[in-house]
Amino acid sequence: MPLQAIYKTQAAVTSILLSCLGYSRNMPRCVVYAPESIGGIGLQHLRFEQEGVQQVLHLLRHLHVETTNGKLYAITLMGTR
C-alpha cells in the first residue's frame, strides 16, 4: 500500500478510534502515537505495523521456497534456539 494511502486511511480510522476510546478526535497525533510510559496513548502507526508484517512474510517465503536466503535464515534460527 502506498504511503499516502496509508496516511489517509490511518487519519480516518484514528479519529473514529479516539472517539470510541473516549478521547477527543482532535487530540494531537504526537500524543496519540507517543508511548504510554511518557504520557501518550501508545497507538501504533499503520505504516510500521505493515512494514513488520511484510518482513515476516518475506522471511516465511524464503524459508518455504528454500532459497539461499531461506537456508541462511534457517541456520540463523536454529542457532538462536
mmCIF file of the N, C-alpha and C atoms, coordinates in Angstrom:
data_MODEL
# 
_entry.id   MODEL 
# 
loop_
_atom_site.group_PDB 
_atom_site.id 
_atom_site.type_symbol 
_atom_site.label_atom_id 
_atom_site.label_alt_id 
_atom_site.label_comp_id 
_atom_site.label_asym_id 
_atom_site.label_entity_id 
_atom_site.label_seq_id 
_atom_site.pdbx_PDB_ins_code 
_atom_site.Cartn_x 
_atom_site.Cartn_y 
_atom_site.Cartn_z 
_atom_site.occupancy 
_atom_site.B_iso_or_equiv 
_atom_site.pdbx_formal_charge 
_atom_site.auth_seq_id 
_atom_site.auth_comp_id 
_atom_site.auth_asym_id 
_atom_site.auth_atom_id 
_atom_site.pdbx_PDB_model_num 
ATOM 1   N N  . MET A 1 1  ? 0.843   -1.167  0.000  1.00 0.00 ? 1  MET A N  1 
ATOM 2   C CA . MET A 1 1  ? 0.000   0.000   0.000  1.00 0.00 ? 1  MET A CA 1 
ATOM 3   C C  . MET A 1 1  ? 0.895   1.239   0.000  1.00 0.00 ? 1  MET A C  1 
ATOM 4   N N  . PRO A 1 2  ? 0.657   2.183   -0.884 1.00 0.00 ? 2  PRO A N  1 
ATOM 5   C CA . PRO A 1 2  ? 1.481   3.404   -0.924 1.00 0.00 ? 2  PRO A CA 1 
ATOM 6   C C  . PRO A 1 2  ? 1.328   4.221   0.369  1.00 0.00 ? 2  PRO A C  1 
ATOM 7   N N  . LEU A 1 3  ? 2.372   4.972   0.700  1.00 0.00 ? 3  LEU A N  1 
ATOM 8   C CA . LEU A 1 3  ? 2.374   5.739   1.947  1.00 0.00 ? 3  LEU A CA 1 
ATOM 9   C C  . LEU A 1 3  ? 1.209   6.708   2.054  1.00 0.00 ? 3  LEU A C  1 
ATOM 10  N N  . GLN A 1 4  ? 0.879   7.398   0.956  1.00 0.00 ? 4  GLN A N  1 
ATOM 11  C CA . GLN A 1 4  ? -0.227  8.365   1.002  1.00 0.00 ? 4  GLN A CA 1 
ATOM 12  C C  . GLN A 1 4  ? -1.540  7.676   1.352  1.00 0.00 ? 4  GLN A C  1 
ATOM 13  N N  . ALA A 1 5  ? -1.759  6.479   0.809  1.00 0.00 ? 5  ALA A N  1 
ATOM 14  C CA . ALA A 1 5  ? -2.985  5.739   1.107  1.00 0.00 ? 5  ALA A CA 1 
ATOM 15  C C  . ALA A 1 5  ? -2.989  5.293   2.568  1.00 0.00 ? 5  ALA A C  1 
ATOM 16  N N  . ILE A 1 6  ? -1.825  4.904   3.071  1.00 0.00 ? 6  ILE A N  1 
ATOM 17  C CA . ILE A 1 6  ? -1.731  4.509   4.479  1.00 0.00 ? 6  ILE A CA 1 
ATOM 18  C C  . ILE A 1 6  ? -2.070  5.688   5.380  1.00 0.00 ? 6  ILE A C  1 
ATOM 19  N N  . TYR A 1 7  ? -1.496  6.855   5.100  1.00 0.00 ? 7  TYR A N  1 
ATOM 20  C CA . TYR A 1 7  ? -1.747  8.029   5.926  1.00 0.00 ? 7  TYR A CA 1 
ATOM 21  C C  . TYR A 1 7  ? -3.218  8.436   5.882  1.00 0.00 ? 7  TYR A C  1 
ATOM 22  N N  . LYS A 1 8  ? -3.831  8.375   4.708  1.00 0.00 ? 8  LYS A N  1 
ATOM 23  C CA . LYS A 1 8  ? -5.238  8.760   4.566  1.00 0.00 ? 8  LYS A CA 1 
ATOM 24  C C  . LYS A 1 8  ? -6.130  7.795   5.347  1.00 0.00 ? 8  LYS A C  1 
ATOM 25  N N  . THR A 1 9  ? -5.862  6.507   5.226  1.00 0.00 ? 9  THR A N  1 
ATOM 26  C CA . THR A 1 9  ? -6.639  5.501   5.951  1.00 0.00 ? 9  THR A CA 1 
ATOM 27  C C  . THR A 1 9  ? -6.431  5.645   7.448  1.00 0.00 ? 9  THR A C  1 
ATOM 28  N N  . GLN A 1 10 ? -5.189  5.831   7.852  1.00 0.00 ? 10 GLN A N  1 
ATOM 29  C CA . GLN A 1 10 ? -4.852  5.963   9.271  1.00 0.00 ? 10 GLN A CA 1 
ATOM 30  C C  . GLN A 1 10 ? -5.561  7.167   9.879  1.00 0.00 ? 10 GLN A C  1 
ATOM 31  N N  . ALA A 1 11 ? -5.608  8.291   9.165  1.00 0.00 ? 11 ALA A N  1 
ATOM 32  C CA . ALA A 1 11 ? -6.227  9.503   9.702  1.00 0.00 ? 11 ALA A CA 1 
ATOM 33  C C  . ALA A 1 11 ? -7.701  9.277   10.011 1.00 0.00 ? 11 ALA A C  1 
ATOM 34  N N  . ALA A 1 12 ? -8.412  8.649   9.087  1.00 0.00 ? 12 ALA A N  1 
ATOM 35  C CA . ALA A 1 12 ? -9.844  8.415   9.292  1.00 0.00 ? 12 ALA A CA 1 
ATOM 36  C C  . ALA A 1 12 ? -10.085 7.437   10.437 1.00 0.00 ? 12 ALA A C  1 
ATOM 37  N N  . VAL A 1 13 ? -9.341  6.359   10.451 1.00 0.00 ? 13 VAL A N  1 
ATOM 38  C CA . VAL A 1 13 ? -9.524  5.332   11.475 1.00 0.00 ? 13 VAL A CA 1 
ATOM 39  C C  . VAL A 1 13 ? -9.126  5.852   12.854 1.00 0.00 ? 13 VAL A C  1 
ATOM 40  N N  . THR A 1 14 ? -8.063  6.625   12.926 1.00 0.00 ? 14 THR A N  1 
ATOM 41  C CA . THR A 1 14 ? -7.592  7.140   14.212 1.00 0.00 ? 14 THR A CA 1 
ATOM 42  C C  . THR A 1 14 ? -8.631  8.055   14.853 1.00 0.00 ? 14 THR A C  1 
ATOM 43  N N  . SER A 1 15 ? -9.245  8.923   14.062 1.00 0.00 ? 15 SER A N  1 
ATOM 44  C CA . SER A 1 15 ? -10.274 9.815   14.612 1.00 0.00 ? 15 SER A CA 1 
ATOM 45  C C  . SER A 1 15 ? -11.440 9.021   15.190 1.00 0.00 ? 15 SER A C  1 
ATOM 46  N N  . ILE A 1 16 ? -11.894 8.009   14.473 1.00 0.00 ? 16 ILE A N  1 
ATOM 47  C CA . ILE A 1 16 ? -13.001 7.174   14.951 1.00 0.00 ? 16 ILE A CA 1 
ATOM 48  C C  . ILE A 1 16 ? -12.590 6.410   16.204 1.00 0.00 ? 16 ILE A C  1 
ATOM 49  N N  . LEU A 1 17 ? -11.388 5.838   16.178 1.00 0.00 ? 17 LEU A N  1 
ATOM 50  C CA . LEU A 1 17 ? -10.904 5.057   17.316 1.00 0.00 ? 17 LEU A CA 1 
ATOM 51  C C  . LEU A 1 17 ? -10.769 5.913   18.566 1.00 0.00 ? 17 LEU A C  1 
ATOM 52  N N  . LEU A 1 18 ? -10.261 7.129   18.409 1.00 0.00 ? 18 LEU A N  1 
ATOM 53  C CA . LEU A 1 18 ? -10.112 8.020   19.556 1.00 0.00 ? 18 LEU A CA 1 
ATOM 54  C C  . LEU A 1 18 ? -11.466 8.332   20.176 1.00 0.00 ? 18 LEU A C  1 
ATOM 55  N N  . SER A 1 19 ? -12.466 8.578   19.333 1.00 0.00 ? 19 SER A N  1 
ATOM 56  C CA . SER A 1 19 ? -13.814 8.838   19.848 1.00 0.00 ? 19 SER A CA 1 
ATOM 57  C C  . SER A 1 19 ? -14.349 7.636   20.605 1.00 0.00 ? 19 SER A C  1 
ATOM 58  N N  . CYS A 1 20 ? -14.135 6.440   20.067 1.00 0.00 ? 20 CYS A N  1 
ATOM 59  C CA . CYS A 1 20 ? -14.602 5.211   20.729 1.00 0.00 ? 20 CYS A CA 1 
ATOM 60  C C  . CYS A 1 20 ? -13.892 4.980   22.058 1.00 0.00 ? 20 CYS A C  1 
ATOM 61  N N  . LEU A 1 21 ? -12.648 5.410   22.154 1.00 0.00 ? 21 LEU A N  1 
ATOM 62  C CA . LEU A 1 21 ? -11.874 5.230   23.381 1.00 0.00 ? 21 LEU A CA 1 
ATOM 63  C C  . LEU A 1 21 ? -12.149 6.328   24.415 1.00 0.00 ? 21 LEU A C  1 
ATOM 64  N N  . GLY A 1 22 ? -12.954 7.338   24.027 1.00 0.00 ? 22 GLY A N  1 
ATOM 65  C CA . GLY A 1 22 ? -13.296 8.408   24.957 1.00 0.00 ? 22 GLY A CA 1 
ATOM 66  C C  . GLY A 1 22 ? -12.370 9.605   24.904 1.00 0.00 ? 22 GLY A C  1 
ATOM 67  N N  . TYR A 1 23 ? -11.492 9.666   23.936 1.00 0.00 ? 23 TYR A N  1 
ATOM 68  C CA . TYR A 1 23 ? -10.587 10.802  23.770 1.00 0.00 ? 23 TYR A CA 1 
ATOM 69  C C  . TYR A 1 23 ? -11.147 11.745  22.716 1.00 0.00 ? 23 TYR A C  1 
ATOM 70  N N  . SER A 1 24 ? -10.680 12.975  22.732 1.00 0.00 ? 24 SER A N  1 
ATOM 71  C CA . SER A 1 24 ? -11.056 13.932  21.697 1.00 0.00 ? 24 SER A CA 1 
ATOM 72  C C  . SER A 1 24 ? -10.461 13.489  20.363 1.00 0.00 ? 24 SER A C  1 
ATOM 73  N N  . ARG A 1 25 ? -11.268 13.545  19.307 1.00 0.00 ? 25 ARG A N  1 
ATOM 74  C CA . ARG A 1 25 ? -10.754 13.130  17.993 1.00 0.00 ? 25 ARG A CA 1 
ATOM 75  C C  . ARG A 1 25 ? -9.742  14.126  17.443 1.00 0.00 ? 25 ARG A C  1 
ATOM 76  N N  . ASN A 1 26 ? -9.648  15.289  18.081 1.00 0.00 ? 26 ASN A N  1 
ATOM 77  C CA . ASN A 1 26 ? -8.694  16.323  17.659 1.00 0.00 ? 26 ASN A CA 1 
ATOM 78  C C  . ASN A 1 26 ? -7.422  16.307  18.492 1.00 0.00 ? 26 ASN A C  1 
ATOM 79  N N  . MET A 1 27 ? -7.241  15.265  19.292 1.00 0.00 ? 27 MET A N  1 
ATOM 80  C CA . MET A 1 27 ? -6.046  15.164  20.134 1.00 0.00 ? 27 MET A CA 1 
ATOM 81  C C  . MET A 1 27 ? -4.795  15.191  19.249 1.00 0.00 ? 27 MET A C  1 
ATOM 82  N N  . PRO A 1 28 ? -3.751  15.888  19.670 1.00 0.00 ? 28 PRO A N  1 
ATOM 83  C CA . PRO A 1 28 ? -2.528  15.933  18.857 1.00 0.00 ? 28 PRO A CA 1 
ATOM 84  C C  . PRO A 1 28 ? -1.993  14.524  18.594 1.00 0.00 ? 28 PRO A C  1 
ATOM 85  N N  . ARG A 1 29 ? -1.633  14.285  17.359 1.00 0.00 ? 29 ARG A N  1 
ATOM 86  C CA . ARG A 1 29 ? -1.189  12.938  16.973 1.00 0.00 ? 29 ARG A CA 1 
ATOM 87  C C  . ARG A 1 29 ? 0.133   12.549  17.635 1.00 0.00 ? 29 ARG A C  1 
ATOM 88  N N  . CYS A 1 30 ? 0.937   13.538  18.011 1.00 0.00 ? 30 CYS A N  1 
ATOM 89  C CA . CYS A 1 30 ? 2.178   13.189  18.719 1.00 0.00 ? 30 CYS A CA 1 
ATOM 90  C C  . CYS A 1 30 ? 1.857   12.555  20.069 1.00 0.00 ? 30 CYS A C  1 
ATOM 91  N N  . VAL A 1 31 ? 0.750   12.932  20.685 1.00 0.00 ? 31 VAL A N  1 
ATOM 92  C CA . VAL A 1 31 ? 0.329   12.329  21.950 1.00 0.00 ? 31 VAL A CA 1 
ATOM 93  C C  . VAL A 1 31 ? -0.305  10.964  21.692 1.00 0.00 ? 31 VAL A C  1 
ATOM 94  N N  . VAL A 1 32 ? -1.072  10.883  20.610 1.00 0.00 ? 32 VAL A N  1 
ATOM 95  C CA . VAL A 1 32 ? -1.749  9.622   20.270 1.00 0.00 ? 32 VAL A CA 1 
ATOM 96  C C  . VAL A 1 32 ? -0.732  8.507   20.044 1.00 0.00 ? 32 VAL A C  1 
ATOM 97  N N  . TYR A 1 33 ? 0.348   8.790   19.337 1.00 0.00 ? 33 TYR A N  1 
ATOM 98  C CA . TYR A 1 33 ? 1.326   7.762   18.984 1.00 0.00 ? 33 TYR A CA 1 
ATOM 99  C C  . TYR A 1 33 ? 2.496   7.672   19.954 1.00 0.00 ? 33 TYR A C  1 
ATOM 100 N N  . ALA A 1 34 ? 2.526   8.552   20.963 1.00 0.00 ? 34 ALA A N  1 
ATOM 101 C CA . ALA A 1 34 ? 3.609   8.507   21.951 1.00 0.00 ? 34 ALA A CA 1 
ATOM 102 C C  . ALA A 1 34 ? 3.427   7.297   22.865 1.00 0.00 ? 34 ALA A C  1 
ATOM 103 N N  . PRO A 1 35 ? 4.529   6.736   23.362 1.00 0.00 ? 35 PRO A N  1 
ATOM 104 C CA . PRO A 1 35 ? 4.427   5.587   24.276 1.00 0.00 ? 35 PRO A CA 1 
ATOM 105 C C  . PRO A 1 35 ? 3.707   5.977   25.571 1.00 0.00 ? 35 PRO A C  1 
ATOM 106 N N  . GLU A 1 36 ? 3.042   5.017   26.161 1.00 0.00 ? 36 GLU A N  1 
ATOM 107 C CA . GLU A 1 36 ? 2.326   5.250   27.414 1.00 0.00 ? 36 GLU A CA 1 
ATOM 108 C C  . GLU A 1 36 ? 3.284   5.650   28.537 1.00 0.00 ? 36 GLU A C  1 
ATOM 109 N N  . SER A 1 37 ? 4.513   5.181   28.462 1.00 0.00 ? 37 SER A N  1 
ATOM 110 C CA . SER A 1 37 ? 5.476   5.466   29.526 1.00 0.00 ? 37 SER A CA 1 
ATOM 111 C C  . SER A 1 37 ? 5.807   6.953   29.648 1.00 0.00 ? 37 SER A C  1 
ATOM 112 N N  . ILE A 1 38 ? 5.531   7.730   28.607 1.00 0.00 ? 38 ILE A N  1 
ATOM 113 C CA . ILE A 1 38 ? 5.784   9.175   28.674 1.00 0.00 ? 38 ILE A CA 1 
ATOM 114 C C  . ILE A 1 38 ? 4.494   9.982   28.547 1.00 0.00 ? 38 ILE A C  1 
ATOM 115 N N  . GLY A 1 39 ? 3.352   9.329   28.799 1.00 0.00 ? 39 GLY A N  1 
ATOM 116 C CA . GLY A 1 39 ? 2.086   10.049  28.844 1.00 0.00 ? 39 GLY A CA 1 
ATOM 117 C C  . GLY A 1 39 ? 1.251   9.995   27.578 1.00 0.00 ? 39 GLY A C  1 
ATOM 118 N N  . GLY A 1 40 ? 1.676   9.230   26.589 1.00 0.00 ? 40 GLY A N  1 
ATOM 119 C CA . GLY A 1 40 ? 0.902   9.111   25.363 1.00 0.00 ? 40 GLY A CA 1 
ATOM 120 C C  . GLY A 1 40 ? -0.121  7.987   25.459 1.00 0.00 ? 40 GLY A C  1 
ATOM 121 N N  . ILE A 1 41 ? -0.858  7.802   24.375 1.00 0.00 ? 41 ILE A N  1 
ATOM 122 C CA . ILE A 1 41 ? -1.849  6.720   24.333 1.00 0.00 ? 41 ILE A CA 1 
ATOM 123 C C  . ILE A 1 41 ? -1.192  5.417   23.905 1.00 0.00 ? 41 ILE A C  1 
ATOM 124 N N  . GLY A 1 42 ? -0.158  5.492   23.090 1.00 0.00 ? 42 GLY A N  1 
ATOM 125 C CA . GLY A 1 42 ? 0.579   4.288   22.705 1.00 0.00 ? 42 GLY A CA 1 
ATOM 126 C C  . GLY A 1 42 ? 0.030   3.564   21.486 1.00 0.00 ? 42 GLY A C  1 
ATOM 127 N N  . LEU A 1 43 ? -0.759  4.252   20.653 1.00 0.00 ? 43 LEU A N  1 
ATOM 128 C CA . LEU A 1 43 ? -1.228  3.604   19.431 1.00 0.00 ? 43 LEU A CA 1 
ATOM 129 C C  . LEU A 1 43 ? -0.061  3.390   18.468 1.00 0.00 ? 43 LEU A C  1 
ATOM 130 N N  . GLN A 1 44 ? -0.128  2.320   17.702 1.00 0.00 ? 44 GLN A N  1 
ATOM 131 C CA . GLN A 1 44 ? 0.908   2.030   16.714 1.00 0.00 ? 44 GLN A CA 1 
ATOM 132 C C  . GLN A 1 44 ? 0.482   2.570   15.351 1.00 0.00 ? 44 GLN A C  1 
ATOM 133 N N  . HIS A 1 45 ? 1.410   3.146   14.635 1.00 0.00 ? 45 HIS A N  1 
ATOM 134 C CA . HIS A 1 45 ? 1.099   3.663   13.305 1.00 0.00 ? 45 HIS A CA 1 
ATOM 135 C C  . HIS A 1 45 ? 1.021   2.508   12.325 1.00 0.00 ? 45 HIS A C  1 
ATOM 136 N N  . LEU A 1 46 ? 0.038   2.564   11.452 1.00 0.00 ? 46 LEU A N  1 
ATOM 137 C CA . LEU A 1 46 ? -0.212  1.506   10.476 1.00 0.00 ? 46 LEU A CA 1 
ATOM 138 C C  . LEU A 1 46 ? 1.003   1.239   9.589  1.00 0.00 ? 46 LEU A C  1 
ATOM 139 N N  . ARG A 1 47 ? 1.754   2.275   9.279  1.00 0.00 ? 47 ARG A N  1 
ATOM 140 C CA . ARG A 1 47 ? 2.935   2.114   8.414  1.00 0.00 ? 47 ARG A CA 1 
ATOM 141 C C  . ARG A 1 47 ? 3.949   1.154   9.030  1.00 0.00 ? 47 ARG A C  1 
ATOM 142 N N  . PHE A 1 48 ? 4.199   1.314   10.322 1.00 0.00 ? 48 PHE A N  1 
ATOM 143 C CA . PHE A 1 48 ? 5.176   0.460   10.983 1.00 0.00 ? 48 PHE A CA 1 
ATOM 144 C C  . PHE A 1 48 ? 4.650   -0.951  11.164 1.00 0.00 ? 48 PHE A C  1 
ATOM 145 N N  . GLU A 1 49 ? 3.356   -1.073  11.414 1.00 0.00 ? 49 GLU A N  1 
ATOM 146 C CA . GLU A 1 49 ? 2.744   -2.397  11.515 1.00 0.00 ? 49 GLU A CA 1 
ATOM 147 C C  . GLU A 1 49 ? 2.858   -3.128  10.185 1.00 0.00 ? 49 GLU A C  1 
ATOM 148 N N  . GLN A 1 50 ? 2.575   -2.417  9.098  1.00 0.00 ? 50 GLN A N  1 
ATOM 149 C CA . GLN A 1 50 ? 2.628   -3.032  7.771  1.00 0.00 ? 50 GLN A CA 1 
ATOM 150 C C  . GLN A 1 50 ? 4.047   -3.462  7.429  1.00 0.00 ? 50 GLN A C  1 
ATOM 151 N N  . GLU A 1 51 ? 5.032   -2.640  7.753  1.00 0.00 ? 51 GLU A N  1 
ATOM 152 C CA . GLU A 1 51 ? 6.423   -2.996  7.458  1.00 0.00 ? 51 GLU A CA 1 
ATOM 153 C C  . GLU A 1 51 ? 6.844   -4.247  8.225  1.00 0.00 ? 51 GLU A C  1 
ATOM 154 N N  . GLY A 1 52 ? 6.416   -4.357  9.474  1.00 0.00 ? 52 GLY A N  1 
ATOM 155 C CA . GLY A 1 52 ? 6.751   -5.533  10.267 1.00 0.00 ? 52 GLY A CA 1 
ATOM 156 C C  . GLY A 1 52 ? 6.133   -6.796  9.693  1.00 0.00 ? 52 GLY A C  1 
ATOM 157 N N  . VAL A 1 53 ? 4.888   -6.695  9.275  1.00 0.00 ? 53 VAL A N  1 
ATOM 158 C CA . VAL A 1 53 ? 4.208   -7.847  8.671  1.00 0.00 ? 53 VAL A CA 1 
ATOM 159 C C  . VAL A 1 53 ? 4.890   -8.236  7.370  1.00 0.00 ? 53 VAL A C  1 
ATOM 160 N N  . GLN A 1 54 ? 5.269   -7.251  6.571  1.00 0.00 ? 54 GLN A N  1 
ATOM 161 C CA . GLN A 1 54 ? 5.939   -7.533  5.300  1.00 0.00 ? 54 GLN A CA 1 
ATOM 162 C C  . GLN A 1 54 ? 7.273   -8.236  5.527  1.00 0.00 ? 54 GLN A C  1 
ATOM 163 N N  . GLN A 1 55 ? 7.990   -7.861  6.560  1.00 0.00 ? 55 GLN A N  1 
ATOM 164 C CA . GLN A 1 55 ? 9.265   -8.511  6.850  1.00 0.00 ? 55 GLN A CA 1 
ATOM 165 C C  . GLN A 1 55 ? 9.069   -9.960  7.261  1.00 0.00 ? 55 GLN A C  1 
ATOM 166 N N  . VAL A 1 56 ? 8.040   -10.222 8.059  1.00 0.00 ? 56 VAL A N  1 
ATOM 167 C CA . VAL A 1 56 ? 7.754   -11.605 8.460  1.00 0.00 ? 56 VAL A CA 1 
ATOM 168 C C  . VAL A 1 56 ? 7.348   -12.432 7.246  1.00 0.00 ? 56 VAL A C  1 
ATOM 169 N N  . LEU A 1 57 ? 6.506   -11.870 6.374  1.00 0.00 ? 57 LEU A N  1 
ATOM 170 C CA . LEU A 1 57 ? 6.095   -12.585 5.155  1.00 0.00 ? 57 LEU A CA 1 
ATOM 171 C C  . LEU A 1 57 ? 7.298   -12.884 4.262  1.00 0.00 ? 57 LEU A C  1 
ATOM 172 N N  . HIS A 1 58 ? 8.202   -11.932 4.158  1.00 0.00 ? 58 HIS A N  1 
ATOM 173 C CA . HIS A 1 58 ? 9.417   -12.108 3.366  1.00 0.00 ? 58 HIS A CA 1 
ATOM 174 C C  . HIS A 1 58 ? 10.232  -13.282 3.914  1.00 0.00 ? 58 HIS A C  1 
ATOM 175 N N  . LEU A 1 59 ? 10.399  -13.320 5.218  1.00 0.00 ? 59 LEU A N  1 
ATOM 176 C CA . LEU A 1 59 ? 11.130  -14.404 5.865  1.00 0.00 ? 59 LEU A CA 1 
ATOM 177 C C  . LEU A 1 59 ? 10.452  -15.752 5.606  1.00 0.00 ? 59 LEU A C  1 
ATOM 178 N N  . LEU A 1 60 ? 9.145   -15.809 5.796  1.00 0.00 ? 60 LEU A N  1 
ATOM 179 C CA . LEU A 1 60 ? 8.414   -17.063 5.600  1.00 0.00 ? 60 LEU A CA 1 
ATOM 180 C C  . LEU A 1 60 ? 8.487   -17.557 4.160  1.00 0.00 ? 60 LEU A C  1 
ATOM 181 N N  . ARG A 1 61 ? 8.407   -16.643 3.208  1.00 0.00 ? 61 ARG A N  1 
ATOM 182 C CA . ARG A 1 61 ? 8.500   -17.041 1.793  1.00 0.00 ? 61 ARG A CA 1 
ATOM 183 C C  . ARG A 1 61 ? 9.860   -17.677 1.503  1.00 0.00 ? 61 ARG A C  1 
ATOM 184 N N  . HIS A 1 62 ? 10.908  -17.049 2.006  1.00 0.00 ? 62 HIS A N  1 
ATOM 185 C CA . HIS A 1 62 ? 12.253  -17.600 1.769  1.00 0.00 ? 62 HIS A CA 1 
ATOM 186 C C  . HIS A 1 62 ? 12.423  -18.953 2.450  1.00 0.00 ? 62 HIS A C  1 
ATOM 187 N N  . LEU A 1 63 ? 11.895  -19.093 3.646  1.00 0.00 ? 63 LEU A N  1 
ATOM 188 C CA . LEU A 1 63 ? 12.001  -20.371 4.348  1.00 0.00 ? 63 LEU A CA 1 
ATOM 189 C C  . LEU A 1 63 ? 11.212  -21.462 3.631  1.00 0.00 ? 63 LEU A C  1 
ATOM 190 N N  . HIS A 1 64 ? 10.064  -21.107 3.092  1.00 0.00 ? 64 HIS A N  1 
ATOM 191 C CA . HIS A 1 64 ? 9.198   -22.092 2.421  1.00 0.00 ? 64 HIS A CA 1 
ATOM 192 C C  . HIS A 1 64 ? 9.790   -22.563 1.094  1.00 0.00 ? 64 HIS A C  1 
ATOM 193 N N  . VAL A 1 65 ? 10.333  -21.641 0.312  1.00 0.00 ? 65 VAL A N  1 
ATOM 194 C CA . VAL A 1 65 ? 10.851  -21.962 -1.019 1.00 0.00 ? 65 VAL A CA 1 
ATOM 195 C C  . VAL A 1 65 ? 12.272  -22.521 -0.951 1.00 0.00 ? 65 VAL A C  1 
ATOM 196 N N  . GLU A 1 66 ? 12.916  -22.374 0.203  1.00 0.00 ? 66 GLU A N  1 
ATOM 197 C CA . GLU A 1 66 ? 14.279  -22.843 0.420  1.00 0.00 ? 66 GLU A CA 1 
ATOM 198 C C  . GLU A 1 66 ? 15.290  -22.196 -0.523 1.00 0.00 ? 66 GLU A C  1 
ATOM 199 N N  . THR A 1 67 ? 15.217  -20.886 -0.615 1.00 0.00 ? 67 THR A N  1 
ATOM 200 C CA . THR A 1 67 ? 16.203  -20.136 -1.380 1.00 0.00 ? 67 THR A CA 1 
ATOM 201 C C  . THR A 1 67 ? 17.501  -20.085 -0.567 1.00 0.00 ? 67 THR A C  1 
ATOM 202 N N  . THR A 1 68 ? 18.530  -19.500 -1.161 1.00 0.00 ? 68 THR A N  1 
ATOM 203 C CA . THR A 1 68 ? 19.791  -19.344 -0.439 1.00 0.00 ? 68 THR A CA 1 
ATOM 204 C C  . THR A 1 68 ? 19.564  -18.521 0.829  1.00 0.00 ? 68 THR A C  1 
ATOM 205 N N  . ASN A 1 69 ? 18.807  -17.429 0.694  1.00 0.00 ? 69 ASN A N  1 
ATOM 206 C CA . ASN A 1 69 ? 18.497  -16.623 1.873  1.00 0.00 ? 69 ASN A CA 1 
ATOM 207 C C  . ASN A 1 69 ? 17.687  -17.426 2.881  1.00 0.00 ? 69 ASN A C  1 
ATOM 208 N N  . GLY A 1 70 ? 16.761  -18.247 2.388  1.00 0.00 ? 70 GLY A N  1 
ATOM 209 C CA . GLY A 1 70 ? 15.960  -19.080 3.271  1.00 0.00 ? 70 GLY A CA 1 
ATOM 210 C C  . GLY A 1 70 ? 16.815  -20.044 4.068  1.00 0.00 ? 70 GLY A C  1 
ATOM 211 N N  . LYS A 1 71 ? 17.816  -20.621 3.430  1.00 0.00 ? 71 LYS A N  1 
ATOM 212 C CA . LYS A 1 71 ? 18.716  -21.534 4.133  1.00 0.00 ? 71 LYS A CA 1 
ATOM 213 C C  . LYS A 1 71 ? 19.520  -20.793 5.195  1.00 0.00 ? 71 LYS A C  1 
ATOM 214 N N  . LEU A 1 72 ? 19.960  -19.581 4.858  1.00 0.00 ? 72 LEU A N  1 
ATOM 215 C CA . LEU A 1 72 ? 20.695  -18.770 5.836  1.00 0.00 ? 72 LEU A CA 1 
ATOM 216 C C  . LEU A 1 72 ? 19.799  -18.385 7.007  1.00 0.00 ? 72 LEU A C  1 
ATOM 217 N N  . TYR A 1 73 ? 18.556  -18.026 6.703  1.00 0.00 ? 73 TYR A N  1 
ATOM 218 C CA . TYR A 1 73 ? 17.607  -17.713 7.775  1.00 0.00 ? 73 TYR A CA 1 
ATOM 219 C C  . TYR A 1 73 ? 17.388  -18.929 8.671  1.00 0.00 ? 73 TYR A C  1 
ATOM 220 N N  . ALA A 1 74 ? 17.236  -20.100 8.069  1.00 0.00 ? 74 ALA A N  1 
ATOM 221 C CA . ALA A 1 74 ? 17.001  -21.328 8.832  1.00 0.00 ? 74 ALA A CA 1 
ATOM 222 C C  . ALA A 1 74 ? 18.180  -21.619 9.762  1.00 0.00 ? 74 ALA A C  1 
ATOM 223 N N  . ILE A 1 75 ? 19.392  -21.468 9.236  1.00 0.00 ? 75 ILE A N  1 
ATOM 224 C CA . ILE A 1 75 ? 20.597  -21.693 10.051 1.00 0.00 ? 75 ILE A CA 1 
ATOM 225 C C  . ILE A 1 75 ? 20.626  -20.708 11.220 1.00 0.00 ? 75 ILE A C  1 
ATOM 226 N N  . THR A 1 76 ? 20.307  -19.456 10.941 1.00 0.00 ? 76 THR A N  1 
ATOM 227 C CA . THR A 1 76 ? 20.293  -18.443 11.990 1.00 0.00 ? 76 THR A CA 1 
ATOM 228 C C  . THR A 1 76 ? 19.253  -18.763 13.049 1.00 0.00 ? 76 THR A C  1 
ATOM 229 N N  . LEU A 1 77 ? 18.069  -19.178 12.603 1.00 0.00 ? 77 LEU A N  1 
ATOM 230 C CA . LEU A 1 77 ? 17.007  -19.503 13.557 1.00 0.00 ? 77 LEU A CA 1 
ATOM 231 C C  . LEU A 1 77 ? 17.375  -20.720 14.411 1.00 0.00 ? 77 LEU A C  1 
ATOM 232 N N  . MET A 1 78 ? 18.017  -21.710 13.799 1.00 0.00 ? 78 MET A N  1 
ATOM 233 C CA . MET A 1 78 ? 18.439  -22.887 14.552 1.00 0.00 ? 78 MET A CA 1 
ATOM 234 C C  . MET A 1 78 ? 19.494  -22.500 15.607 1.00 0.00 ? 78 MET A C  1 
ATOM 235 N N  . GLY A 1 79 ? 20.333  -21.536 15.267 1.00 0.00 ? 79 GLY A N  1 
ATOM 236 C CA . GLY A 1 79 ? 21.359  -21.098 16.189 1.00 0.00 ? 79 GLY A CA 1 
ATOM 237 C C  . GLY A 1 79 ? 20.828  -20.312 17.363 1.00 0.00 ? 79 GLY A C  1 
ATOM 238 N N  . THR A 1 80 ? 19.632  -19.736 17.222 1.00 0.00 ? 80 THR A N  1 
ATOM 239 C CA . THR A 1 80 ? 19.066  -18.933 18.305 1.00 0.00 ? 80 THR A CA 1 
ATOM 240 C C  . THR A 1 80 ? 18.236  -19.754 19.276 1.00 0.00 ? 80 THR A C  1 
ATOM 241 N N  . ARG A 1 81 ? 18.001  -21.029 18.984 1.00 0.00 ? 81 ARG A N  1 
ATOM 242 C CA . ARG A 1 81 ? 17.174  -21.865 19.873 1.00 0.00 ? 81 ARG A CA 1 
ATOM 243 C C  . ARG A 1 81 ? 17.889  -22.181 21.140 1.00 0.00 ? 81 ARG A C  1 
# 
